[in-house]
Amino acid sequence: MNQAEKVVWLREQTSLSALSDGVLDAMAAAMQEESVQENRRLVLEDTFPDALYILKTGRMESYRTSKTGLANAVSLLPGSILHLKELTLEQPAEQTVITLTDCVVWTISKADFLAIVQQYPELTQTLSRQLATALDEVSAQLTYERARQTALRPYLVPKVRRGIVGSSRYATRLRQEIKKAANDRQSVLVFGEPGLGKDNATALIHFGSRYRQEPMIKIDCDTLQISGSELFGRVGGKPGLLEWLGEGTLLLNNVQELAPDLQTKLVRLLETGEYEPIGREGEPPPAPRESQARLVMTSEKVLPALERKKLVGHIIRVPPLRVRKADILSQVEYYLSLYCRARGLVKPTVTPEALRRLQGYDFPGNLTELENLVERALLQSNGAAALTEEVFWAASVKTRRFRVNLLNAAPKLRQFLRSPWYPDRINYGFTLGFFAVVVAVLMLGPQSRDRNIALNFFWAWWWMLILAAFPFVGRLWCSVCPFMIYGELAQKVSLWLYPRQLLPWPRQQAEKWGGWFLFGMFTLILLWEELWNLEDTAYLSGCLLLLITAGAVICSMLFERRFWCRYLCPIGGMNGLFAKLSMVELRAQQGICSATCTTYQCYKGGPQKGEGQETGGCPLYSHPAQLEDNRDCVLCMTCLKACPHRSVELNLRPPGIELWTTHQPMYAEICLLFLLLGAVFLHRLPELEEQFGWQLHLENFGIHAGVSLVVLLVPGAIAIAAHSLIRLLQRSYKPRPFLELAYGYLPLVLGASLAHYLKLGLTETGQVIPVTFATFGFGTANLPIATVDPAVIAFLQSVTLIFSFWCSVILTQKLARQSLLNLLPQHLALLAIGSFAWKVIVGW
C-alpha cells in the first residue's frame, strides 16, 4: 500500500477524517507496518507508551484491572487508534492491550509523532475538540447516573447479608437452585414461610450473576401505589423505577400483596418484557416500553396466575426451619460468630441440652426468630463459656390464654411481694428461729404425739394445710422453707469465712438423675415412717427434718444458689408435682422481655435498675418468661423485685392448664406420683386389715417391710394394666403414651392424700392447748379441747375423694383428646382406686 492509499485508508477507516491532507500525509509517511501474533500484550497500563498504534487488520482487546471486581474489557476493531491522547499530553497508558488474533499494526514512533504534532498544531486542536466532546458525554452520563442513583437509592440492596448456612440436603438443594438461577436472566419466584430470608436468597442470585455490578432494588408490594406509577412511571412525568434500573434486578417482595390491577400488569411484563407508563385519563394509551431489568419475586405461597401460565423461569421453595433441624447448630454457630465478632466477645459453646431444646421447637418465626433468640441468649448468658438450655426460650401463645394478672388487680399485693417482708423478713425473722425450736422440742421433749406440740404440729397441722394449699398457691411453701433458709445461711457464712467460687450446677447429670434421686429418697422416707412409726416418735421426726436440712446445707456450700431445691429435695419434688394443679402461676410477658430487657437481672441478678431492686437472681435459675409449668418456680418473687419493666406476672389461671398445654412429662415424676398414691394406702394398713379381714402379720418386721413395698407398687400396677387394655382395644390407631396419660391420676393422688390427713388434722388440731401444756410438763386437766364430729370429717373426706375423682376424669380427657369410651379402662382404674381409698379412709 503506497502513501496515497494509506492517506485514503486513514481518512475512511479511522477517527482522523477531520484532519487536513498535510497532516495525514505526514502520518502516512511515518507509519511502519508491524505484525503481532495472537495473545500477545501490546501495551501495559500505567506505563508511558513509546509509539502511536493504528490497528490495520485483526482484533484486539483493551482492559484495566480492578481490585474490587472483574476488569471491564473493550474489543478493538481495525481502524482503532491507541495512545493519541497519551502521547499528546505525555500521560501513561490507561489500558492494557492484548491481541485476540494475529494482527497487523501501523506504528508511529513517539519521536516522529511528537514532531508531527509540533509541525501541525491542528492535530492538537482536533484532539482538544474530541476530548471536549468526550467530556460532555461523560458529564451527561455522570448527571444521568447521579439522577439514577438518587431515584434508586431508597430501594437499593447494597449487598448479600449471608449465604445459605447448613449442610442438610435441604440447604444443599437450595444452594444448587440459587446457583442455577444466577446463571441466566430468567425471572425467579422464591416462596416460603415468613422469616426465612427469602429476599436474601434473591440477593444471592443477583450478586452471583454476571450482572452483579448493576443495581438491585427491593420494593415491598404492600406499599406500592395502586396505579403502579412508582414502578412504571408517568407519561410526561417522572420515569419509573423500571426505566432507571436498566439491566439491574428488580425484587418484588411479598408479591402476593400486589393489587389485582398490578398483578395483571406484572403478568404482561413477564410475558412480553414490556410495560406501559401510566397515562392521563381520557388520553390514548401510551406506547409500550421494553424493560431490560431482571425480575425476581418473593412470596409466602406460589401464585396460581403465574404458575398456570408458566411465566416464571425459576421457582425456588425455601424450606422452613422445622424441617431443617440438622442445620440449627450451624445457624446458631453462625449467629454467635457474628454477634461475638461485632461485640468483641469470646464465642461461647452451646450445650447438648440447649441444642436439644432448640431442635425440639418448631420455630414459627423461622430464621428471624432463631436469630433473635440467639442474640437474647448471648445477652442473658452474661459472658458464660457455655450457653445452657435456660437461656434459650421462645414465644408460646398457649401460655397466655385464660389468665388474670393478680398484681394488676391488687396493687397492694404487688407492694407486699416487692417489700423486704416477703420472704426475707419472714424467713430470717420468724421461720429460722421457729424451726430451731420445733427441732429442739422434737429431740428433747416428750416422744408421743399427744404430749409433744412440735410432733402434733408437724403431722396434724402441716401436712393437712400444705396439701389443701397446693391447688391455690402451688409451691409457695418452698419460699419460706426452713431447710433452704439454713442452706442459704450456711452458704453465706462459709463464703465469708472461706471466700471461694461455688461450683456451677452439673445440669446434665441433675436433669437425668435428680428426679430419680428424690423418688428414691421419698421411698425411703415412707418406709422409715411406716416401719419405725415416725408419726408418733418425736426424735425420729426430728432426725428426718435434720437430714433434709443437712442435704440443703451441704449442697448450698458446694453449688450456686438452690441446687438442692431444684433437683434433690424430696419435699420439693412433691411440691413441684402438686403445684402443676395450682390455679396460680408466675410468668413474664415475653414480648417485653425480648424487646426491652437487655440485662436479665431477674435470672442473673444485679444492681438496682429503674424500679428493679438489687437481687442475686433466681435461686432456681429459671427465667420467668421461659417457665412452662410450676415445677421450677418457688414463688420467692426475686424476679418480680428485680424486673425494671413490670414484665413479671402472678396469674390466676384455670387449675392445671399447663398439663394439657405446655407440660413436658417425665418418668421420674410419674413414679413419684404413683408412689404418693401408694403412700395413702401404706398409711392405712391397719384399716386394710380391718376392712377386708386380712391377717398381714405386721408385727413381723420383714413381713411388714414386704407388704409395705407391695402396697406402694399396687396403684402403679393398676394404672399400667389399664393403659395396656387401652392399647389392646385401640389397635386401629395409636393412643396417647402412658407417660402423658398417667398425669390424669394427679388430682386423685392429691385428693386421697388430703382425705387421709383430714382426719388426723381435724381431730388433733383442736387439742393444741393441752398438748402444749403437756409438752412442757404442765397438767392438762380442765383445758379446753375443740372437736369435730366424725360425721363431718367423713363428709369432708367423701367430698374430697369424689371431687378429685371427677377432676382426674376431666384431666384425663384433656390430656388424651379422645372420646370417653376410648379411655374407659383408665376411668375404671380411677374408679377402682378411688373406691378402694374411700373404703379404707372413710369406710362404708
PEBELDA-V230423 format. One record per run of one state. SS is the DSSP state (a for helix, b for strand, c for the rest). FROM is the first residue (numbers start at 0). TO is the last residue. Records with the same first field share a line. If there is no record, write none. Layout:
SS: FROM-TO, FROM-TO
This chain:
c: 0-1, 13-19, 30-30, 36-39, 43-49, 57-58, 63-72, 76-79, 82-82, 89-94, 99-101, 119-120, 156-167, 182-186, 191-196, 207-214, 223-227, 234-237, 239-239, 245-247, 253-253, 257-258, 272-272, 275-276, 278-287, 290-292, 299-302, 309-312, 317-319, 323-323, 343-347, 350-350, 359-364, 381-384, 387-387, 391-396, 400-402, 409-409, 417-419, 444-451, 473-474, 480-480, 497-501, 503-505, 531-532, 536-536, 559-561, 568-568, 579-582, 588-588, 595-599, 604-604, 606-607, 609-610, 612-613, 615-628, 632-636, 642-646, 652-655, 660-665, 682-683, 692-699, 729-736, 775-788, 816-822, 841-843
a: 2-12, 20-29, 83-88, 109-118, 121-154, 168-181, 197-206, 220-222, 228-231, 240-244, 254-256, 259-271, 303-308, 320-322, 324-342, 351-358, 365-380, 388-390, 397-399, 405-408, 410-416, 420-443, 452-472, 475-479, 481-496, 506-530, 533-535, 537-557, 562-567, 569-578, 589-594, 600-603, 629-631, 637-641, 656-659, 666-681, 684-691, 700-728, 737-774, 789-815, 823-840
b: 31-35, 40-42, 50-56, 59-62, 73-75, 80-81, 95-98, 102-108, 155-155, 187-190, 215-219, 232-233, 238-238, 248-252, 273-274, 277-277, 288-289, 293-298, 313-316, 348-349, 385-386, 403-404, 502-502, 558-558, 583-587, 605-605, 608-608, 611-611, 614-614, 647-651
